[in-house]
Amino acid sequence: MHKCLLILLFSLAIKNAKAQELKARVTVNATRIGNNVNRNVFLTLQTALNNFLNNKKWGPDNFQPNEKIECNFVLTLEATDEVNVYSSQLIIQAARPIFNSSYNSPIINFQDEGIGFKYVEFQIMEFNDNRIAGSDALASNLTATFAYYAYMVLGFDYASFSPRGGDLFFQKAQNIVNNAPEGRGISGWRLFDGQRNRYWLVENMLNSRYSLMHDVYYNYYRLGMDKLYENENAARAELLNVLNLLNTFATENPNKMISQFFFQGKSTELIKIFSKALPPDKARASELLQKLDLTNAAKYQAELK
């Protein structure tokens, strides 16, 4: 009897290990915190956040270990005047494997500023989609933020494999925004918290006026990047078409967060792709990239001559 129970539990453990979607690595950087704090707290926090992201099943599909989405979260802490309360900066990076290659293409590379939260060592990482704010807003803000980005990572990954494939996860992320914790030291969840925050990112992906961005993500990855191995010229032509779509979007919807979000982390990849293009296509790509990705405009101008 006991042997059968152990076998059953072992089987369930194996099944659950295969079910989770994320292969996340969380790093907590506490170098800005003074030495008068027990440093073990931050190692415990790091472990807890890794377990929170990697041990939770975020959606309906089961993933094999080799299918899990690789992502990195770097949480940089700053002390506040309150005990166990921190201000932080979070960098979120996620990559998407490209068919018939060992290459992973960056799909998210974003920095979220000013995340306030409370953490006491061994605090349980609780998150419930139906009770996001919890009983302590500052404590819940930490898990709400990480859950939001878990859903966004999944949303963009799914959107790159099928048209509007990420909508389920974008809706889950929007549910967090709509029910997010509120209070002093908490920001980034509301439209008036700035023009580049959690509210606007998911709003842009679910706003019907900006549906062209779903075509951008699907066409870039599934019709462009995934085809590079079998037909490089056709794939490059599709990627140039994506830049034209982005230009249309930016012209019709100037200064939207999502168009800038798309380019973050992609400059090296885009230069490598279009450096091999025919002169007219290379010139067009350089022109569009300098216009659309102003941060890296000089880089495109120098590398895509």
C-alpha positions as CSV (number, residue, x, y, z in Angstrom):
1,M,0.0,0.0,0.0
2,H,2.7,2.4,1.0
3,K,4.8,1.4,-2.0
4,C,1.9,2.1,-4.4
5,L,1.3,5.5,-2.7
6,L,5.0,6.4,-3.2
7,I,4.9,5.4,-6.8
8,L,1.8,7.5,-7.4
9,L,3.3,10.6,-5.7
10,F,6.5,10.1,-7.6
11,S,4.6,9.9,-10.9
12,L,2.6,13.1,-10.0
13,A,5.8,14.9,-9.2
14,I,7.3,13.9,-12.6
15,K,4.1,15.0,-14.3
16,N,4.1,18.4,-12.5
17,A,7.8,18.9,-13.3
18,K,6.9,18.7,-17.0
19,A,3.9,20.8,-16.8
20,Q,5.3,24.2,-15.8
21,E,6.0,26.6,-18.7
22,L,8.9,28.8,-17.4
23,K,12.6,28.1,-17.1
24,A,13.2,31.3,-15.2
25,R,16.3,32.5,-13.4
26,V,15.8,35.2,-10.8
27,T,18.7,37.2,-9.5
28,V,18.3,39.5,-6.5
29,N,20.9,42.3,-6.5
30,A,21.2,43.8,-3.0
31,T,24.5,45.7,-3.4
32,R,22.7,49.0,-2.8
33,I,21.5,47.9,0.6
34,G,23.7,48.7,3.6
35,N,25.6,46.1,5.5
36,N,23.5,46.5,8.6
37,V,20.9,44.1,7.1
38,N,21.1,40.3,7.3
39,R,22.3,39.3,3.7
40,N,20.7,35.9,4.0
41,V,17.3,37.6,3.6
42,F,18.1,38.4,0.0
43,L,19.3,34.9,-0.8
44,T,16.0,33.6,0.7
45,L,14.1,36.1,-1.4
46,Q,15.9,35.0,-4.5
47,T,15.1,31.3,-3.9
48,A,11.5,32.1,-3.1
49,L,11.1,34.1,-6.4
50,N,12.7,31.3,-8.4
51,N,10.4,28.8,-6.9
52,F,7.4,31.1,-7.4
53,L,8.0,31.4,-11.1
54,N,9.2,27.9,-11.9
55,N,6.9,25.8,-9.8
56,K,3.6,27.4,-10.6
57,K,1.6,26.4,-13.7
58,W,0.5,29.6,-15.4
59,G,-1.7,28.3,-18.2
60,P,-3.6,25.3,-19.6
61,D,-0.8,23.7,-21.6
62,N,1.7,21.2,-20.3
63,F,5.3,21.9,-21.3
64,Q,8.1,19.3,-21.7
65,P,11.4,20.4,-20.1
66,N,12.9,21.2,-23.5
67,E,9.9,23.4,-24.3
68,K,10.1,25.7,-21.3
69,I,10.5,29.4,-22.0
70,E,13.8,30.7,-20.9
71,C,13.7,34.0,-19.1
72,N,15.7,36.1,-16.7
73,F,14.6,38.5,-14.0
74,V,17.1,40.8,-12.2
75,L,15.7,42.5,-9.2
76,T,17.9,45.4,-7.9
77,L,17.0,46.6,-4.4
78,E,17.2,49.9,-2.7
79,A,16.5,50.5,1.0
80,T,13.7,52.7,2.2
81,D,13.0,54.4,5.5
82,E,10.7,51.5,6.5
83,V,11.9,48.2,7.9
84,N,11.5,45.3,5.4
85,V,10.3,47.7,2.7
86,Y,12.2,48.1,-0.5
87,S,12.2,50.1,-3.7
88,S,13.4,48.1,-6.7
89,Q,14.1,48.0,-10.4
90,L,13.3,44.8,-12.4
91,I,14.8,43.8,-15.6
92,I,12.8,41.2,-17.6
93,Q,14.4,39.2,-20.4
94,A,12.9,36.4,-22.4
95,A,14.1,34.5,-25.5
96,R,12.3,32.5,-28.1
97,P,14.0,29.6,-29.9
98,I,14.3,29.8,-33.7
99,F,13.4,26.7,-35.7
100,N,16.2,24.6,-37.1
101,S,18.9,26.5,-35.1
102,S,20.4,26.7,-31.7
103,Y,19.7,30.5,-31.7
104,N,17.3,32.1,-29.2
105,S,15.9,35.4,-30.3
106,P,15.2,38.1,-27.7
107,I,11.4,38.7,-27.4
108,I,11.4,40.7,-24.2
109,N,14.1,43.0,-22.8
110,F,12.5,45.5,-20.5
111,Q,13.3,47.5,-17.4
112,D,10.6,48.3,-14.9
113,E,11.4,51.1,-12.5
114,G,10.2,51.9,-9.0
115,I,8.6,48.7,-7.7
116,G,7.9,49.1,-4.0
117,F,7.3,46.0,-1.9
118,K,7.6,44.5,1.6
119,Y,9.5,41.3,2.3
120,V,10.1,39.5,5.5
121,E,12.4,36.5,5.4
122,F,10.5,33.3,4.7
123,Q,7.4,35.2,3.8
124,I,5.2,33.0,1.7
125,M,4.9,34.0,-1.9
126,E,1.1,34.0,-2.3
127,F,-0.7,34.8,-5.5
128,N,-4.3,34.3,-6.4
129,D,-5.8,35.6,-9.7
130,N,-9.0,36.2,-7.8
131,R,-7.5,38.0,-4.8
132,I,-4.5,39.8,-6.2
133,A,-4.2,42.7,-3.7
134,G,-4.2,40.2,-0.8
135,S,-4.3,41.3,2.8
136,D,-1.1,43.4,2.7
137,A,-0.8,45.5,-0.5
138,L,3.0,46.1,-0.3
139,A,3.7,42.3,0.2
140,S,1.3,41.4,-2.6
141,N,2.8,43.9,-4.9
142,L,5.9,41.8,-5.3
143,T,4.1,38.6,-6.4
144,A,1.6,40.6,-8.4
145,T,4.4,42.2,-10.4
146,F,6.2,38.8,-11.0
147,A,2.9,37.1,-11.9
148,Y,2.2,40.0,-14.4
149,Y,5.5,39.5,-16.1
150,A,5.1,35.7,-16.1
151,Y,1.9,36.2,-18.0
152,M,3.4,38.7,-20.4
153,V,6.4,36.4,-21.2
154,L,3.9,33.7,-22.0
155,G,1.7,36.1,-24.0
156,F,4.4,37.3,-26.3
157,D,5.8,33.8,-26.7
158,Y,2.4,32.4,-27.7
159,A,1.7,35.4,-29.9
160,S,4.9,34.6,-31.9
161,F,3.7,31.0,-32.7
162,S,0.1,31.7,-33.7
163,P,-2.0,34.7,-34.6
164,R,-3.3,36.3,-31.4
165,G,-2.1,33.2,-29.6
166,G,-1.1,35.2,-26.5
167,D,-4.5,36.8,-25.8
168,L,-5.4,34.4,-22.9
169,F,-2.2,35.5,-21.1
170,F,-2.5,39.2,-21.9
171,Q,-6.1,39.0,-20.4
172,K,-4.7,37.4,-17.3
173,A,-2.1,40.2,-17.1
174,Q,-4.8,42.8,-17.5
175,N,-6.8,41.2,-14.7
176,I,-3.8,41.8,-12.5
177,V,-3.6,45.4,-13.6
178,N,-7.3,45.9,-13.0
179,N,-7.1,44.5,-9.5
180,A,-3.6,45.4,-8.5
181,P,-2.5,46.4,-5.0
182,E,-2.9,50.1,-4.1
183,G,-1.1,52.2,-1.6
184,R,1.9,54.3,-0.8
185,G,5.0,53.2,-2.6
186,I,3.1,51.3,-5.2
187,S,3.1,52.5,-8.8
188,G,3.1,51.3,-12.4
189,W,-0.4,49.8,-12.5
190,R,-2.4,52.9,-13.5
191,L,-2.6,55.0,-16.6
192,F,-1.5,58.1,-14.8
193,D,1.6,56.4,-13.4
194,G,3.5,57.3,-16.6
195,Q,3.5,56.4,-20.3
196,R,5.7,53.4,-20.1
197,N,4.4,51.1,-17.4
198,R,2.6,47.8,-16.8
199,Y,-0.8,49.3,-17.5
200,W,0.2,50.6,-21.0
201,L,2.1,47.5,-22.1
202,V,-0.8,45.1,-21.7
203,E,-3.3,47.8,-22.8
204,N,-1.5,48.2,-26.1
205,M,-1.6,44.4,-26.7
206,L,-5.4,44.2,-26.0
207,N,-6.5,47.4,-27.6
208,S,-8.4,46.5,-30.8
209,R,-7.0,49.7,-32.5
210,Y,-3.5,48.3,-32.2
211,S,-4.2,44.8,-33.5
212,L,-1.5,45.3,-36.1
213,M,1.1,44.6,-33.4
214,H,-0.2,41.0,-33.2
215,D,0.7,40.6,-36.9
216,V,4.1,42.1,-36.2
217,Y,5.0,39.5,-33.6
218,Y,3.6,36.6,-35.5
219,N,5.1,37.6,-38.8
220,Y,8.5,38.5,-37.4
221,Y,9.0,35.2,-35.6
222,R,6.9,32.6,-37.4
223,L,7.0,33.8,-40.9
224,G,10.4,35.5,-40.7
225,M,12.9,34.2,-38.2
226,D,11.7,30.6,-38.3
227,K,12.2,30.5,-42.1
228,L,15.7,31.8,-42.2
229,Y,17.2,28.4,-42.3
230,E,15.1,27.0,-45.2
231,N,14.9,30.2,-47.3
232,E,17.0,33.1,-46.1
233,N,16.0,35.5,-48.8
234,A,12.3,35.0,-48.4
235,A,12.6,35.2,-44.6
236,R,14.5,38.5,-44.9
237,A,11.9,39.9,-47.2
238,E,9.2,39.0,-44.6
239,L,11.2,40.7,-41.9
240,L,11.5,43.8,-44.1
241,N,7.7,43.7,-44.5
242,V,7.5,43.6,-40.7
243,L,9.5,46.8,-40.5
244,N,7.0,48.3,-43.0
245,L,4.1,47.2,-40.7
246,L,5.8,48.8,-37.7
247,N,6.3,52.0,-39.7
248,T,2.6,52.0,-40.5
249,F,1.7,51.4,-36.9
250,A,4.0,54.1,-35.6
251,T,2.7,56.6,-38.2
252,E,-0.9,55.9,-37.2
253,N,-0.2,55.5,-33.5
254,P,2.8,57.7,-32.6
255,N,4.7,57.3,-29.3
256,K,3.0,54.1,-28.2
257,M,4.8,52.0,-25.7
258,I,4.5,48.7,-27.6
259,S,6.3,49.9,-30.8
260,Q,9.4,50.9,-28.7
261,F,9.0,47.7,-26.5
262,F,9.3,45.6,-29.6
263,F,12.8,46.8,-30.5
264,Q,14.4,46.5,-27.1
265,G,17.2,44.0,-27.3
266,K,16.9,43.4,-31.1
267,S,19.4,45.8,-32.6
268,T,22.2,43.3,-33.0
269,E,19.9,40.7,-34.4
270,L,18.4,43.1,-37.0
271,I,21.8,44.4,-38.1
272,K,23.1,40.8,-38.6
273,I,20.0,39.9,-40.7
274,F,19.9,43.0,-42.9
275,S,23.7,43.3,-43.3
276,K,23.4,40.5,-45.9
277,A,20.5,42.0,-47.8
278,L,20.7,43.4,-51.3
279,P,21.7,47.1,-51.3
280,P,18.1,48.5,-51.9
281,D,16.6,46.3,-49.1
282,K,19.5,47.1,-46.8
283,A,19.0,50.8,-47.4
284,R,15.3,50.6,-46.8
285,A,15.8,48.5,-43.6
286,S,18.4,51.1,-42.3
287,E,16.0,54.0,-43.1
288,L,13.1,52.3,-41.2
289,L,15.2,51.2,-38.3
290,Q,16.8,54.6,-37.7
291,K,13.3,56.1,-37.7
292,L,11.6,53.4,-35.6
293,D,14.4,52.6,-33.1
294,L,15.8,56.0,-32.2
295,T,18.0,54.6,-29.3
296,N,20.0,52.6,-31.8
297,A,19.8,54.9,-34.8
298,A,23.5,55.7,-35.0
299,K,24.3,52.0,-34.7
300,Y,22.0,51.2,-37.7
301,Q,23.5,54.0,-39.7
302,A,27.0,52.8,-39.1
303,E,26.4,49.1,-39.6
304,L,23.9,49.0,-42.5
305,K,25.8,51.1,-45.1
